[in-house]
Amino acid sequence: MPRGRYSLHDPHDHTPLAAEHFQCAPGPSGWRYVSQLTTPSGDHHGSVDLTLDELGRPIRLELHAASWQVRGAALDGVTWVRTDPTGTDATEGNVRAHAFTGTSPAFLIATTRLLRLTPSAAATRVRLVGFTDPVLAPRTLDQSWALLKRETHGTDNGPLSVDEYQVTALDTGEQHAVHIVGDVVLAAPGIELEELESPPSVFG
């Protein structure tokens, strides 16, 4: 069960945004990721709880940020309920999309589990619903994912296979790289792995 800490920063000016303390593991239903976020000053900033089924579909999502809350799942596309800080105003949403996304590294792992790309495959288009900080506002976006290469690196715990993905935002054409090993993100825009207490899980 990998556990550790990511640092999240603004991908443009590198302003520190939060630390995400996480643990994740494959399970009977698929894969689960839970994390707590703290601000650079150490205050509680939010949480992520994401469970995927064995095909990589989100069967349970719960996000908290700035007293806002989102609960969602894959249902007729993806469906969610967003609740305001007072707890009195809940808004339901539904989009014909494949999955969710957001600032957490969990969503990058989730997208790769859903797409199951191989290095020889063509880029694959995916529609996602992202929840943007600080109020978890929903936004539908289209991306293209391609697995550029898979390299094996020797470590003290045995060989690790590192996947390098190219992600393209289809509305702007902007491209960036994402490096993943198992169920841990090594590096991506705005994300750095700072601590890892145990090796990444290896998916079958």
mmCIF file of the C-alpha atoms, coordinates in Angstrom:
data_MODEL
# 
_entry.id   MODEL 
# 
loop_
_atom_site.group_PDB 
_atom_site.id 
_atom_site.type_symbol 
_atom_site.label_atom_id 
_atom_site.label_alt_id 
_atom_site.label_comp_id 
_atom_site.label_asym_id 
_atom_site.label_entity_id 
_atom_site.label_seq_id 
_atom_site.pdbx_PDB_ins_code 
_atom_site.Cartn_x 
_atom_site.Cartn_y 
_atom_site.Cartn_z 
_atom_site.occupancy 
_atom_site.B_iso_or_equiv 
_atom_site.pdbx_formal_charge 
_atom_site.auth_seq_id 
_atom_site.auth_comp_id 
_atom_site.auth_asym_id 
_atom_site.auth_atom_id 
_atom_site.pdbx_PDB_model_num 
ATOM 1   C CA . MET A 1 1   ? 0.000   0.000  0.000   1.00 0.00 ? 1   MET A CA 1 
ATOM 2   C CA . PRO A 1 2   ? 1.909   3.062  -1.201  1.00 0.00 ? 2   PRO A CA 1 
ATOM 3   C CA . ARG A 1 3   ? 1.726   6.073  1.081   1.00 0.00 ? 3   ARG A CA 1 
ATOM 4   C CA . GLY A 1 4   ? 3.585   9.347  0.857   1.00 0.00 ? 4   GLY A CA 1 
ATOM 5   C CA . ARG A 1 5   ? 3.342   13.031 0.086   1.00 0.00 ? 5   ARG A CA 1 
ATOM 6   C CA . TYR A 1 6   ? 2.952   15.095 -3.051  1.00 0.00 ? 6   TYR A CA 1 
ATOM 7   C CA . SER A 1 7   ? 3.624   18.818 -3.260  1.00 0.00 ? 7   SER A CA 1 
ATOM 8   C CA . LEU A 1 8   ? 1.166   20.762 -5.408  1.00 0.00 ? 8   LEU A CA 1 
ATOM 9   C CA . HIS A 1 9   ? 2.152   24.061 -6.967  1.00 0.00 ? 9   HIS A CA 1 
ATOM 10  C CA . ASP A 1 10  ? 1.003   26.467 -9.650  1.00 0.00 ? 10  ASP A CA 1 
ATOM 11  C CA . PRO A 1 11  ? 2.372   24.982 -12.911 1.00 0.00 ? 11  PRO A CA 1 
ATOM 12  C CA . HIS A 1 12  ? 3.016   28.460 -14.327 1.00 0.00 ? 12  HIS A CA 1 
ATOM 13  C CA . ASP A 1 13  ? 4.765   30.403 -11.558 1.00 0.00 ? 13  ASP A CA 1 
ATOM 14  C CA . HIS A 1 14  ? 5.500   27.479 -9.158  1.00 0.00 ? 14  HIS A CA 1 
ATOM 15  C CA . THR A 1 15  ? 3.720   29.114 -6.219  1.00 0.00 ? 15  THR A CA 1 
ATOM 16  C CA . PRO A 1 16  ? 3.244   26.404 -3.529  1.00 0.00 ? 16  PRO A CA 1 
ATOM 17  C CA . LEU A 1 17  ? -0.439  25.528 -3.167  1.00 0.00 ? 17  LEU A CA 1 
ATOM 18  C CA . ALA A 1 18  ? -0.705  22.497 -0.893  1.00 0.00 ? 18  ALA A CA 1 
ATOM 19  C CA . ALA A 1 19  ? 0.779   19.238 0.328   1.00 0.00 ? 19  ALA A CA 1 
ATOM 20  C CA . GLU A 1 20  ? -1.221  16.073 -0.349  1.00 0.00 ? 20  GLU A CA 1 
ATOM 21  C CA . HIS A 1 21  ? -0.648  13.215 2.104   1.00 0.00 ? 21  HIS A CA 1 
ATOM 22  C CA . PHE A 1 22  ? -1.922  10.064 0.422   1.00 0.00 ? 22  PHE A CA 1 
ATOM 23  C CA . GLN A 1 23  ? -2.272  6.313  0.548   1.00 0.00 ? 23  GLN A CA 1 
ATOM 24  C CA . CYS A 1 24  ? -3.636  4.043  -2.152  1.00 0.00 ? 24  CYS A CA 1 
ATOM 25  C CA . ALA A 1 25  ? -3.972  0.356  -2.966  1.00 0.00 ? 25  ALA A CA 1 
ATOM 26  C CA . PRO A 1 26  ? -5.623  -2.118 -5.315  1.00 0.00 ? 26  PRO A CA 1 
ATOM 27  C CA . GLY A 1 27  ? -8.544  -3.914 -3.721  1.00 0.00 ? 27  GLY A CA 1 
ATOM 28  C CA . PRO A 1 28  ? -11.411 -6.315 -4.454  1.00 0.00 ? 28  PRO A CA 1 
ATOM 29  C CA . SER A 1 29  ? -13.369 -3.641 -6.345  1.00 0.00 ? 29  SER A CA 1 
ATOM 30  C CA . GLY A 1 30  ? -10.422 -2.149 -8.227  1.00 0.00 ? 30  GLY A CA 1 
ATOM 31  C CA . TRP A 1 31  ? -8.353  0.649  -6.659  1.00 0.00 ? 31  TRP A CA 1 
ATOM 32  C CA . ARG A 1 32  ? -8.824  3.201  -3.879  1.00 0.00 ? 32  ARG A CA 1 
ATOM 33  C CA . TYR A 1 33  ? -7.000  6.454  -3.124  1.00 0.00 ? 33  TYR A CA 1 
ATOM 34  C CA . VAL A 1 34  ? -7.467  8.619  -0.037  1.00 0.00 ? 34  VAL A CA 1 
ATOM 35  C CA . SER A 1 35  ? -5.617  11.800 0.883   1.00 0.00 ? 35  SER A CA 1 
ATOM 36  C CA . GLN A 1 36  ? -5.630  14.837 3.146   1.00 0.00 ? 36  GLN A CA 1 
ATOM 37  C CA . LEU A 1 37  ? -4.433  18.225 1.903   1.00 0.00 ? 37  LEU A CA 1 
ATOM 38  C CA . THR A 1 38  ? -2.735  20.932 3.927   1.00 0.00 ? 38  THR A CA 1 
ATOM 39  C CA . THR A 1 39  ? -1.805  24.489 2.981   1.00 0.00 ? 39  THR A CA 1 
ATOM 40  C CA . PRO A 1 40  ? 1.866   25.622 2.972   1.00 0.00 ? 40  PRO A CA 1 
ATOM 41  C CA . SER A 1 41  ? 1.238   26.972 6.485   1.00 0.00 ? 41  SER A CA 1 
ATOM 42  C CA . GLY A 1 42  ? -0.017  23.573 7.666   1.00 0.00 ? 42  GLY A CA 1 
ATOM 43  C CA . ASP A 1 43  ? -3.767  24.253 7.832   1.00 0.00 ? 43  ASP A CA 1 
ATOM 44  C CA . HIS A 1 44  ? -6.286  21.661 6.643   1.00 0.00 ? 44  HIS A CA 1 
ATOM 45  C CA . HIS A 1 45  ? -7.134  22.330 2.996   1.00 0.00 ? 45  HIS A CA 1 
ATOM 46  C CA . GLY A 1 46  ? -9.368  19.467 1.889   1.00 0.00 ? 46  GLY A CA 1 
ATOM 47  C CA . SER A 1 47  ? -9.508  15.753 1.132   1.00 0.00 ? 47  SER A CA 1 
ATOM 48  C CA . VAL A 1 48  ? -9.875  13.251 -1.707  1.00 0.00 ? 48  VAL A CA 1 
ATOM 49  C CA . ASP A 1 49  ? -11.488 9.804  -1.598  1.00 0.00 ? 49  ASP A CA 1 
ATOM 50  C CA . LEU A 1 50  ? -11.661 7.998  -4.950  1.00 0.00 ? 50  LEU A CA 1 
ATOM 51  C CA . THR A 1 51  ? -12.577 4.367  -5.669  1.00 0.00 ? 51  THR A CA 1 
ATOM 52  C CA . LEU A 1 52  ? -12.325 2.795  -9.125  1.00 0.00 ? 52  LEU A CA 1 
ATOM 53  C CA . ASP A 1 53  ? -13.791 -0.477 -10.329 1.00 0.00 ? 53  ASP A CA 1 
ATOM 54  C CA . GLU A 1 54  ? -11.623 -3.065 -12.068 1.00 0.00 ? 54  GLU A CA 1 
ATOM 55  C CA . LEU A 1 55  ? -12.180 -1.317 -15.424 1.00 0.00 ? 55  LEU A CA 1 
ATOM 56  C CA . GLY A 1 56  ? -10.995 2.049  -14.064 1.00 0.00 ? 56  GLY A CA 1 
ATOM 57  C CA . ARG A 1 57  ? -14.449 3.647  -13.810 1.00 0.00 ? 57  ARG A CA 1 
ATOM 58  C CA . PRO A 1 58  ? -15.107 5.908  -10.802 1.00 0.00 ? 58  PRO A CA 1 
ATOM 59  C CA . ILE A 1 59  ? -17.618 4.088  -8.600  1.00 0.00 ? 59  ILE A CA 1 
ATOM 60  C CA . ARG A 1 60  ? -17.209 6.551  -5.715  1.00 0.00 ? 60  ARG A CA 1 
ATOM 61  C CA . LEU A 1 61  ? -15.735 10.033 -5.464  1.00 0.00 ? 61  LEU A CA 1 
ATOM 62  C CA . GLU A 1 62  ? -15.805 12.374 -2.486  1.00 0.00 ? 62  GLU A CA 1 
ATOM 63  C CA . LEU A 1 63  ? -13.977 15.708 -2.561  1.00 0.00 ? 63  LEU A CA 1 
ATOM 64  C CA . HIS A 1 64  ? -13.768 18.399 0.107   1.00 0.00 ? 64  HIS A CA 1 
ATOM 65  C CA . ALA A 1 65  ? -12.245 21.855 -0.383  1.00 0.00 ? 65  ALA A CA 1 
ATOM 66  C CA . ALA A 1 66  ? -12.901 25.196 1.335   1.00 0.00 ? 66  ALA A CA 1 
ATOM 67  C CA . SER A 1 67  ? -16.015 23.679 2.971   1.00 0.00 ? 67  SER A CA 1 
ATOM 68  C CA . TRP A 1 68  ? -17.428 22.726 -0.433  1.00 0.00 ? 68  TRP A CA 1 
ATOM 69  C CA . GLN A 1 69  ? -18.184 19.052 -1.053  1.00 0.00 ? 69  GLN A CA 1 
ATOM 70  C CA . VAL A 1 70  ? -18.635 16.912 -4.157  1.00 0.00 ? 70  VAL A CA 1 
ATOM 71  C CA . ARG A 1 71  ? -19.897 13.335 -4.257  1.00 0.00 ? 71  ARG A CA 1 
ATOM 72  C CA . GLY A 1 72  ? -19.886 11.573 -7.601  1.00 0.00 ? 72  GLY A CA 1 
ATOM 73  C CA . ALA A 1 73  ? -19.872 8.291  -9.499  1.00 0.00 ? 73  ALA A CA 1 
ATOM 74  C CA . ALA A 1 74  ? -20.039 6.839  -12.996 1.00 0.00 ? 74  ALA A CA 1 
ATOM 75  C CA . LEU A 1 75  ? -23.788 6.818  -13.719 1.00 0.00 ? 75  LEU A CA 1 
ATOM 76  C CA . ASP A 1 76  ? -25.247 7.657  -17.148 1.00 0.00 ? 76  ASP A CA 1 
ATOM 77  C CA . GLY A 1 77  ? -21.836 9.116  -17.935 1.00 0.00 ? 77  GLY A CA 1 
ATOM 78  C CA . VAL A 1 78  ? -20.747 10.770 -14.704 1.00 0.00 ? 78  VAL A CA 1 
ATOM 79  C CA . THR A 1 79  ? -23.113 12.184 -12.087 1.00 0.00 ? 79  THR A CA 1 
ATOM 80  C CA . TRP A 1 80  ? -22.314 14.306 -9.056  1.00 0.00 ? 80  TRP A CA 1 
ATOM 81  C CA . VAL A 1 81  ? -23.822 16.393 -6.276  1.00 0.00 ? 81  VAL A CA 1 
ATOM 82  C CA . ARG A 1 82  ? -22.032 19.580 -5.196  1.00 0.00 ? 82  ARG A CA 1 
ATOM 83  C CA . THR A 1 83  ? -22.905 21.032 -1.798  1.00 0.00 ? 83  THR A CA 1 
ATOM 84  C CA . ASP A 1 84  ? -22.092 24.575 -0.629  1.00 0.00 ? 84  ASP A CA 1 
ATOM 85  C CA . PRO A 1 85  ? -20.388 25.386 2.708   1.00 0.00 ? 85  PRO A CA 1 
ATOM 86  C CA . THR A 1 86  ? -23.732 25.977 4.477   1.00 0.00 ? 86  THR A CA 1 
ATOM 87  C CA . GLY A 1 87  ? -24.916 22.500 3.546   1.00 0.00 ? 87  GLY A CA 1 
ATOM 88  C CA . THR A 1 88  ? -28.261 23.878 2.369   1.00 0.00 ? 88  THR A CA 1 
ATOM 89  C CA . ASP A 1 89  ? -27.709 24.265 -1.383  1.00 0.00 ? 89  ASP A CA 1 
ATOM 90  C CA . ALA A 1 90  ? -26.961 21.043 -3.273  1.00 0.00 ? 90  ALA A CA 1 
ATOM 91  C CA . THR A 1 91  ? -26.656 21.061 -7.057  1.00 0.00 ? 91  THR A CA 1 
ATOM 92  C CA . GLU A 1 92  ? -26.743 17.879 -9.111  1.00 0.00 ? 92  GLU A CA 1 
ATOM 93  C CA . GLY A 1 93  ? -24.871 17.542 -12.386 1.00 0.00 ? 93  GLY A CA 1 
ATOM 94  C CA . ASN A 1 94  ? -24.608 14.929 -15.124 1.00 0.00 ? 94  ASN A CA 1 
ATOM 95  C CA . VAL A 1 95  ? -22.403 14.865 -18.221 1.00 0.00 ? 95  VAL A CA 1 
ATOM 96  C CA . ARG A 1 96  ? -21.823 12.210 -20.879 1.00 0.00 ? 96  ARG A CA 1 
ATOM 97  C CA . ALA A 1 97  ? -18.175 11.907 -19.878 1.00 0.00 ? 97  ALA A CA 1 
ATOM 98  C CA . HIS A 1 98  ? -15.849 8.999  -19.117 1.00 0.00 ? 98  HIS A CA 1 
ATOM 99  C CA . ALA A 1 99  ? -14.529 10.002 -15.689 1.00 0.00 ? 99  ALA A CA 1 
ATOM 100 C CA . PHE A 1 100 ? -13.573 12.826 -13.314 1.00 0.00 ? 100 PHE A CA 1 
ATOM 101 C CA . THR A 1 101 ? -10.419 14.898 -13.013 1.00 0.00 ? 101 THR A CA 1 
ATOM 102 C CA . GLY A 1 102 ? -8.984  17.601 -10.767 1.00 0.00 ? 102 GLY A CA 1 
ATOM 103 C CA . THR A 1 103 ? -5.778  18.802 -9.164  1.00 0.00 ? 103 THR A CA 1 
ATOM 104 C CA . SER A 1 104 ? -5.115  15.586 -7.223  1.00 0.00 ? 104 SER A CA 1 
ATOM 105 C CA . PRO A 1 105 ? -2.597  13.101 -8.692  1.00 0.00 ? 105 PRO A CA 1 
ATOM 106 C CA . ALA A 1 106 ? -5.275  10.455 -8.064  1.00 0.00 ? 106 ALA A CA 1 
ATOM 107 C CA . PHE A 1 107 ? -7.089  11.549 -11.204 1.00 0.00 ? 107 PHE A CA 1 
ATOM 108 C CA . LEU A 1 108 ? -4.035  11.012 -13.412 1.00 0.00 ? 108 LEU A CA 1 
ATOM 109 C CA . ILE A 1 109 ? -3.738  7.428  -12.159 1.00 0.00 ? 109 ILE A CA 1 
ATOM 110 C CA . ALA A 1 110 ? -7.484  6.965  -12.644 1.00 0.00 ? 110 ALA A CA 1 
ATOM 111 C CA . THR A 1 111 ? -7.330  8.118  -16.271 1.00 0.00 ? 111 THR A CA 1 
ATOM 112 C CA . THR A 1 112 ? -4.492  5.720  -17.081 1.00 0.00 ? 112 THR A CA 1 
ATOM 113 C CA . ARG A 1 113 ? -6.435  2.855  -15.458 1.00 0.00 ? 113 ARG A CA 1 
ATOM 114 C CA . LEU A 1 114 ? -9.444  3.716  -17.599 1.00 0.00 ? 114 LEU A CA 1 
ATOM 115 C CA . LEU A 1 115 ? -7.564  4.020  -20.897 1.00 0.00 ? 115 LEU A CA 1 
ATOM 116 C CA . ARG A 1 116 ? -5.120  1.067  -20.502 1.00 0.00 ? 116 ARG A CA 1 
ATOM 117 C CA . LEU A 1 117 ? -2.812  2.457  -23.189 1.00 0.00 ? 117 LEU A CA 1 
ATOM 118 C CA . THR A 1 118 ? 0.144   0.637  -24.736 1.00 0.00 ? 118 THR A CA 1 
ATOM 119 C CA . PRO A 1 119 ? 3.279   2.298  -26.158 1.00 0.00 ? 119 PRO A CA 1 
ATOM 120 C CA . SER A 1 120 ? 2.350   1.312  -29.719 1.00 0.00 ? 120 SER A CA 1 
ATOM 121 C CA . ALA A 1 121 ? -1.232  2.552  -29.548 1.00 0.00 ? 121 ALA A CA 1 
ATOM 122 C CA . ALA A 1 122 ? -2.512  5.761  -31.098 1.00 0.00 ? 122 ALA A CA 1 
ATOM 123 C CA . ALA A 1 123 ? -3.524  8.662  -28.875 1.00 0.00 ? 123 ALA A CA 1 
ATOM 124 C CA . THR A 1 124 ? -6.927  8.200  -27.236 1.00 0.00 ? 124 THR A CA 1 
ATOM 125 C CA . ARG A 1 125 ? -9.489  10.940 -26.687 1.00 0.00 ? 125 ARG A CA 1 
ATOM 126 C CA . VAL A 1 126 ? -11.258 11.129 -23.333 1.00 0.00 ? 126 VAL A CA 1 
ATOM 127 C CA . ARG A 1 127 ? -13.938 13.476 -21.959 1.00 0.00 ? 127 ARG A CA 1 
ATOM 128 C CA . LEU A 1 128 ? -13.585 14.361 -18.276 1.00 0.00 ? 128 LEU A CA 1 
ATOM 129 C CA . VAL A 1 129 ? -15.404 16.484 -15.720 1.00 0.00 ? 129 VAL A CA 1 
ATOM 130 C CA . GLY A 1 130 ? -12.905 18.472 -13.665 1.00 0.00 ? 130 GLY A CA 1 
ATOM 131 C CA . PHE A 1 131 ? -13.576 20.131 -10.310 1.00 0.00 ? 131 PHE A CA 1 
ATOM 132 C CA . THR A 1 132 ? -11.542 23.320 -9.998  1.00 0.00 ? 132 THR A CA 1 
ATOM 133 C CA . ASP A 1 133 ? -10.254 24.808 -6.766  1.00 0.00 ? 133 ASP A CA 1 
ATOM 134 C CA . PRO A 1 134 ? -11.116 26.481 -4.506  1.00 0.00 ? 134 PRO A CA 1 
ATOM 135 C CA . VAL A 1 135 ? -14.891 25.893 -4.779  1.00 0.00 ? 135 VAL A CA 1 
ATOM 136 C CA . LEU A 1 136 ? -14.953 22.604 -6.745  1.00 0.00 ? 136 LEU A CA 1 
ATOM 137 C CA . ALA A 1 137 ? -16.689 24.178 -9.724  1.00 0.00 ? 137 ALA A CA 1 
ATOM 138 C CA . PRO A 1 138 ? -17.386 21.549 -12.435 1.00 0.00 ? 138 PRO A CA 1 
ATOM 139 C CA . ARG A 1 139 ? -15.949 21.959 -15.922 1.00 0.00 ? 139 ARG A CA 1 
ATOM 140 C CA . THR A 1 140 ? -16.132 19.539 -18.859 1.00 0.00 ? 140 THR A CA 1 
ATOM 141 C CA . LEU A 1 141 ? -12.932 19.124 -20.851 1.00 0.00 ? 141 LEU A CA 1 
ATOM 142 C CA . ASP A 1 142 ? -11.604 16.915 -23.627 1.00 0.00 ? 142 ASP A CA 1 
ATOM 143 C CA . GLN A 1 143 ? -8.090  15.518 -23.593 1.00 0.00 ? 143 GLN A CA 1 
ATOM 144 C CA . SER A 1 144 ? -5.974  13.235 -25.744 1.00 0.00 ? 144 SER A CA 1 
ATOM 145 C CA . TRP A 1 145 ? -3.676  10.740 -24.019 1.00 0.00 ? 145 TRP A CA 1 
ATOM 146 C CA . ALA A 1 146 ? -0.787  8.804  -25.563 1.00 0.00 ? 146 ALA A CA 1 
ATOM 147 C CA . LEU A 1 147 ? 1.711   6.478  -23.882 1.00 0.00 ? 147 LEU A CA 1 
ATOM 148 C CA . LEU A 1 148 ? 5.009   7.578  -25.431 1.00 0.00 ? 148 LEU A CA 1 
ATOM 149 C CA . LYS A 1 149 ? 7.312   5.046  -23.804 1.00 0.00 ? 149 LYS A CA 1 
ATOM 150 C CA . ARG A 1 150 ? 7.762   2.578  -20.990 1.00 0.00 ? 150 ARG A CA 1 
ATOM 151 C CA . GLU A 1 151 ? 11.179  2.272  -19.378 1.00 0.00 ? 151 GLU A CA 1 
ATOM 152 C CA . THR A 1 152 ? 12.338  -0.138 -16.702 1.00 0.00 ? 152 THR A CA 1 
ATOM 153 C CA . HIS A 1 153 ? 14.624  1.176  -13.958 1.00 0.00 ? 153 HIS A CA 1 
ATOM 154 C CA . GLY A 1 154 ? 16.449  -0.949 -11.396 1.00 0.00 ? 154 GLY A CA 1 
ATOM 155 C CA . THR A 1 155 ? 15.878  -0.085 -7.723  1.00 0.00 ? 155 THR A CA 1 
ATOM 156 C CA . ASP A 1 156 ? 16.686  -1.599 -4.323  1.00 0.00 ? 156 ASP A CA 1 
ATOM 157 C CA . ASN A 1 157 ? 13.180  -3.094 -4.338  1.00 0.00 ? 157 ASN A CA 1 
ATOM 158 C CA . GLY A 1 158 ? 13.482  -4.580 -7.823  1.00 0.00 ? 158 GLY A CA 1 
ATOM 159 C CA . PRO A 1 159 ? 12.747  -3.186 -11.289 1.00 0.00 ? 159 PRO A CA 1 
ATOM 160 C CA . LEU A 1 160 ? 10.185  -0.416 -11.692 1.00 0.00 ? 160 LEU A CA 1 
ATOM 161 C CA . SER A 1 161 ? 8.403   0.317  -14.957 1.00 0.00 ? 161 SER A CA 1 
ATOM 162 C CA . VAL A 1 162 ? 8.001   4.066  -15.610 1.00 0.00 ? 162 VAL A CA 1 
ATOM 163 C CA . ASP A 1 163 ? 5.380   5.189  -18.126 1.00 0.00 ? 163 ASP A CA 1 
ATOM 164 C CA . GLU A 1 164 ? 5.670   8.542  -19.880 1.00 0.00 ? 164 GLU A CA 1 
ATOM 165 C CA . TYR A 1 165 ? 2.371   9.904  -21.168 1.00 0.00 ? 165 TYR A CA 1 
ATOM 166 C CA . GLN A 1 166 ? 1.726   12.892 -23.406 1.00 0.00 ? 166 GLN A CA 1 
ATOM 167 C CA . VAL A 1 167 ? -1.498  14.685 -22.520 1.00 0.00 ? 167 VAL A CA 1 
ATOM 168 C CA . THR A 1 168 ? -3.014  17.201 -24.932 1.00 0.00 ? 168 THR A CA 1 
ATOM 169 C CA . ALA A 1 169 ? -5.768  19.654 -24.021 1.00 0.00 ? 169 ALA A CA 1 
ATOM 170 C CA . LEU A 1 170 ? -7.972  19.532 -27.108 1.00 0.00 ? 170 LEU A CA 1 
ATOM 171 C CA . ASP A 1 171 ? -9.435  23.013 -26.603 1.00 0.00 ? 171 ASP A CA 1 
ATOM 172 C CA . THR A 1 172 ? -6.040  24.770 -26.569 1.00 0.00 ? 172 THR A CA 1 
ATOM 173 C CA . GLY A 1 173 ? -3.621  22.228 -28.061 1.00 0.00 ? 173 GLY A CA 1 
ATOM 174 C CA . GLU A 1 174 ? -1.380  22.602 -24.999 1.00 0.00 ? 174 GLU A CA 1 
ATOM 175 C CA . GLN A 1 175 ? 0.681   19.472 -24.283 1.00 0.00 ? 175 GLN A CA 1 
ATOM 176 C CA . HIS A 1 176 ? 2.437   18.228 -21.185 1.00 0.00 ? 176 HIS A CA 1 
ATOM 177 C CA . ALA A 1 177 ? 4.156   15.086 -19.924 1.00 0.00 ? 177 ALA A CA 1 
ATOM 178 C CA . VAL A 1 178 ? 3.049   12.850 -17.063 1.00 0.00 ? 178 VAL A CA 1 
ATOM 179 C CA . HIS A 1 179 ? 5.380   10.223 -15.553 1.00 0.00 ? 179 HIS A CA 1 
ATOM 180 C CA . ILE A 1 180 ? 3.752   7.359  -13.648 1.00 0.00 ? 180 ILE A CA 1 
ATOM 181 C CA . VAL A 1 181 ? 5.003   4.162  -12.035 1.00 0.00 ? 181 VAL A CA 1 
ATOM 182 C CA . GLY A 1 182 ? 2.283   1.741  -10.927 1.00 0.00 ? 182 GLY A CA 1 
ATOM 183 C CA . ASP A 1 183 ? -0.200  3.817  -8.938  1.00 0.00 ? 183 ASP A CA 1 
ATOM 184 C CA . VAL A 1 184 ? 2.155   6.690  -8.104  1.00 0.00 ? 184 VAL A CA 1 
ATOM 185 C CA . VAL A 1 185 ? 2.741   9.866  -10.111 1.00 0.00 ? 185 VAL A CA 1 
ATOM 186 C CA . LEU A 1 186 ? 6.457   10.665 -10.269 1.00 0.00 ? 186 LEU A CA 1 
ATOM 187 C CA . ALA A 1 187 ? 6.040   14.055 -11.935 1.00 0.00 ? 187 ALA A CA 1 
ATOM 188 C CA . ALA A 1 188 ? 3.401   16.092 -13.768 1.00 0.00 ? 188 ALA A CA 1 
ATOM 189 C CA . PRO A 1 189 ? 2.635   19.802 -14.198 1.00 0.00 ? 189 PRO A CA 1 
ATOM 190 C CA . GLY A 1 190 ? 1.986   21.227 -10.736 1.00 0.00 ? 190 GLY A CA 1 
ATOM 191 C CA . ILE A 1 191 ? 2.772   17.895 -9.026  1.00 0.00 ? 191 ILE A CA 1 
ATOM 192 C CA . GLU A 1 192 ? 5.970   16.577 -7.431  1.00 0.00 ? 192 GLU A CA 1 
ATOM 193 C CA . LEU A 1 193 ? 6.392   13.380 -5.439  1.00 0.00 ? 193 LEU A CA 1 
ATOM 194 C CA . GLU A 1 194 ? 8.219   14.409 -2.255  1.00 0.00 ? 194 GLU A CA 1 
ATOM 195 C CA . GLU A 1 195 ? 8.019   11.269 -0.102  1.00 0.00 ? 195 GLU A CA 1 
ATOM 196 C CA . LEU A 1 196 ? 7.163   7.621  -0.733  1.00 0.00 ? 196 LEU A CA 1 
ATOM 197 C CA . GLU A 1 197 ? 7.204   5.201  2.209   1.00 0.00 ? 197 GLU A CA 1 
ATOM 198 C CA . SER A 1 198 ? 6.595   1.996  0.242   1.00 0.00 ? 198 SER A CA 1 
ATOM 199 C CA . PRO A 1 199 ? 6.902   0.915  -3.413  1.00 0.00 ? 199 PRO A CA 1 
ATOM 200 C CA . PRO A 1 200 ? 4.094   1.599  -5.889  1.00 0.00 ? 200 PRO A CA 1 
ATOM 201 C CA . SER A 1 201 ? 1.501   -1.100 -6.457  1.00 0.00 ? 201 SER A CA 1 
ATOM 202 C CA . VAL A 1 202 ? 1.879   -3.122 -9.641  1.00 0.00 ? 202 VAL A CA 1 
ATOM 203 C CA . PHE A 1 203 ? -1.361  -3.579 -11.546 1.00 0.00 ? 203 PHE A CA 1 
ATOM 204 C CA . GLY A 1 204 ? -2.068  -6.882 -13.223 1.00 0.00 ? 204 GLY A CA 1 
# 
